[in-house]
Amino acid sequence: MSYYVYIIASRRDGAIYIGVANDLVRRVYEHRIKAVPGLTSKYNITQLVWFEVYDDPVSAITREKELKKWKRSWKVQLIEAENPEWKDLYESICI
């Protein structure tokens, strides 16, 4: 089973959220339909802009916690290294 650390955003200069999931398609879909009240639904954080894949949950959770401590500018650099235009990657993972 794969585990994912992901970043979703409301827009390029908007709010971002970092999470971990074992089913990235399902989890991003839940954010998109605002299935759970909270930060992502309140600020319309729905665009998948970055993710990494891990083989075990401990590594994924460790990475998520590490990223959450980063400065915003570091997170932006991480996103833009692979997705400079902040395109929504959700459709590409649904195939």
C-alpha positions as CSV (number, residue, x, y, z in Angstrom):
1,M,0.0,0.0,0.0
2,S,1.2,3.5,-0.7
3,Y,0.9,6.5,1.5
4,Y,0.9,10.1,0.3
5,V,1.9,13.4,1.7
6,Y,0.2,16.2,-0.2
7,I,-0.3,19.9,-0.4
8,I,-3.5,21.5,-1.5
9,A,-4.1,25.2,-2.0
10,S,-6.9,27.7,-2.5
11,R,-4.9,29.5,-5.2
12,R,-1.2,30.4,-5.8
13,D,-1.0,33.1,-3.0
14,G,-3.8,31.7,-0.9
15,A,-4.1,29.3,1.9
16,I,-2.4,25.9,1.8
17,Y,-2.9,22.7,3.7
18,I,-0.6,19.7,4.2
19,G,-2.0,16.3,4.8
20,V,-1.3,12.6,4.6
21,A,-3.5,9.8,3.1
22,N,-3.5,6.3,2.0
23,D,-5.9,7.0,-0.9
24,L,-5.0,10.3,-2.4
25,V,-7.8,10.4,-5.0
26,R,-10.4,9.8,-2.3
27,R,-8.9,12.3,0.1
28,V,-8.6,15.2,-2.3
29,Y,-12.1,14.5,-3.5
30,E,-13.3,14.8,0.1
31,H,-11.6,18.2,0.3
32,R,-13.1,19.3,-3.0
33,I,-16.7,18.4,-2.0
34,K,-16.1,19.9,1.5
35,A,-17.1,16.6,3.1
36,V,-15.5,17.5,6.4
37,P,-15.9,20.9,8.1
38,G,-12.6,22.6,8.9
39,L,-9.8,24.6,7.5
40,T,-10.0,23.3,3.9
41,S,-13.7,23.8,3.5
42,K,-13.7,27.2,5.3
43,Y,-11.0,28.6,3.0
44,N,-11.9,26.7,-0.2
45,I,-8.6,24.8,-0.3
46,T,-9.3,22.3,-3.1
47,Q,-6.4,22.3,-5.6
48,L,-3.8,19.5,-5.3
49,V,-0.5,21.2,-6.1
50,W,2.1,18.8,-4.8
51,F,2.5,15.2,-3.4
52,E,5.0,12.6,-2.5
53,V,4.6,8.8,-2.3
54,Y,5.8,6.6,0.6
55,D,5.8,2.9,1.2
56,D,4.9,3.0,4.9
57,P,2.8,5.2,7.1
58,V,5.5,6.2,9.5
59,S,7.7,7.8,6.9
60,A,4.7,9.6,5.4
61,I,3.5,11.0,8.8
62,T,7.1,12.0,9.7
63,R,7.4,13.9,6.4
64,E,4.0,15.6,6.9
65,K,5.0,16.8,10.4
66,E,8.3,18.0,9.1
67,L,6.7,20.0,6.3
68,K,4.1,21.5,8.6
69,K,7.0,23.1,10.6
70,W,8.5,24.7,7.4
71,K,8.2,28.4,6.6
72,R,5.7,29.2,3.9
73,S,8.5,30.3,1.5
74,W,10.1,26.9,1.8
75,K,6.7,25.2,1.0
76,V,6.2,27.5,-2.0
77,Q,9.7,26.5,-3.3
78,L,8.9,22.8,-2.8
79,I,5.7,23.2,-4.9
80,E,7.2,25.3,-7.6
81,A,10.2,23.0,-8.1
82,E,7.8,20.4,-9.6
83,N,4.7,22.5,-10.3
84,P,5.8,26.1,-11.1
85,E,2.4,27.1,-12.5
86,W,0.5,25.7,-9.5
87,K,-1.7,23.5,-11.8
88,D,-4.3,21.4,-10.1
89,L,-2.9,17.8,-10.3
90,Y,-6.1,16.1,-9.3
91,E,-7.2,15.1,-12.8
92,S,-3.8,13.6,-13.5
93,I,-4.0,11.2,-10.5
94,C,-7.6,10.1,-11.3
95,I,-6.5,8.3,-14.5
